[in-house]
Amino acid sequence: MKKVRLMEAIIFFIGWNCLFLLGADFPPPRGFIWLVVATGVLAVIQDYYLRFLFPRINQPRIFLYNEFLFGCAGIVVALVFALPHQQTGNSLLTWILIITLVALLYGTVFFVFNKWLVKHHLMK
């Protein structure tokens, strides 16, 4: 399982940074490094979360718990990047909503993929 977690963390890190690069100017601005750092931190958190999730993935309410955690992570990430820029009002709310929705979508895909992985590959 350690190998699977490491592969998922690497794919997460590279995949999201490639996606961010697609939306960035060329060359990326100096502040882009903070996206790379945040993605690295989130990859480490994801690794620790997988240690918790794998043994519990077939429990009845774990999907809802997963969505709750990814939603909370989305809110935290949105605030971490918004507050230094002093966003307020509707722009802050829109930012939080978009980032949280992306986090929830990723959390759903993450859960479904790992449930499939456990069922078809890790439990043999």
N, C-alpha and C positions, 0 to 999 in steps of 0.2 A: 504494500500500500504506500510505502514511503516513495517509491519510484513514481507511482501514479500521481501523488500529491505534488511532487517536484515537477513533473511534466505539466500538470495543470497550472502551476504557478508560473512556469516559464511561458506557456502559451498565453496565459492571461496577460502577463507583462508585455510580451512582444506584440500580441494582438491589439491591445488597447493603445499602446504607443504608436503603432502603425496607423490605427484609426485616427488618433489625434494628429499625427503628422499629415494625414490627408487633408485635414481642415486647417492646417497652419500655413503661414506664409513661408516662403523659401528664401533664405534660411529661416528656421523658426526663431521667434524672438527670445530674448534672454530669459523671460519668465517661463518659457516652456520647460525648463529644468524642473520646476515645481510640479508639473504634471507627471514627469518621469519619476520624481521622488514619491509622489502620492501613489502612483501605480505600483511602485516597489513596496511601499508600506502595505497597500491593500493586498498585494500578492502574498506577503508574509502572513497577514491576518487570515486570508483565504486558506492558507496551508494549515494554520492552527484550527480553523473552523472545520476543515475536512476531517481532522482528527476526532472532533466531536461528532460530526455528521455521519460518517461511515457506519459506526456501530448502531446508530439509531435511525437510519434512513427509512426503515420499514415500520416505525412506530406511527400510530394513527394521526397524531396532530403535528408531526414534525414539519410537514410542508407549510403549515400556517406559521409555525415558529420561524422557519427559514425566511418566509416572506416578511415577517415582522423585523427580523434582523437586517435583511437587505434594505427594507424601507428606512429603518433607523440609520443605517450606514449611508444611504443616499442623502438623507437630511443633513447628517454631520458633514459629509463631503461638500454638499452645496454651501453650507454655512462657512466652512473653512475657507472656501474660495471666494465667497461673496462678501463676507464681513470686512476683510482688509480693504476692499474697494468701496466701502460705505454704501452699499446698495440698500435701498429702503423701499417700502411700499410695494407697489405692484411689480416692479422689476425684481425685487427680492423674492416675492411670492412665486412669480413665474419661474425664476431660476430654480428655486427649491422644488417646485412641482415637476419640472422637466427632469432634473437630475434624479429625483426620487422615482419617477416613472421608469427611467432608464435602469436604475438600480433594481427595481422590482422585476422588470423584464429580464435582466441578466440573472437575477436570483431564481426566477422560474426556470430558465434554460439551464442554469447551473444545477438546480435540484433534479430536473428531469434527466439530464445527462448522467449525473452521478448515481441516480437510482437505477438507470439502465446499466451503467457500468457495474454496479454491485450485483445486480441480478444476473447479468450475462457473463461477466468475466472474473469478478473478484470472489464469487462464492463457489467456484468450481474446484 
